[in-house]
């Protein structure tokens, strides 16, 4: 049994997330269910679509001279900020 290091404020050091889930009564599964795969797949798909569409907006503004107006620079700035977040 490993020792638990606790400081004055009650913070446990060198403990894993699994320790805190067990202490709270929640269960962590070592395997993924079908629902977990579906959620991760949908989330990754949405992320790739958002990244691709933001890149398309930025490239369109840079390549097309008709989009070299302040409103389009604002739109490109928003797309770039969305990529960074």
C-alpha positions, 0 to 999 in steps of 0.5 A: 500500500502506497502512502498518501501525501497530504499537505496542510490544505488537504491537497493530495500530491502524486495521486492519479485521477483514478484515485479521485474517482474511486474516492468520489464513488464514480466508476472508471471503466478500463474499456470503451463502450460503443457509446464512447466510440460514437461520441469521440467519432462525432466530436472528432468529425465536428472538430475536423469540419470546423478546422477545415472551414476556418482554413478555407475562409482564411485561404479565400481571403488571402487569395481573392483580391475582392476580399481585401476589405476591412470586413473580410479581414475581421472575418479572417481574424475571427477564423484565425482566433477560432483556430487558436482556441 
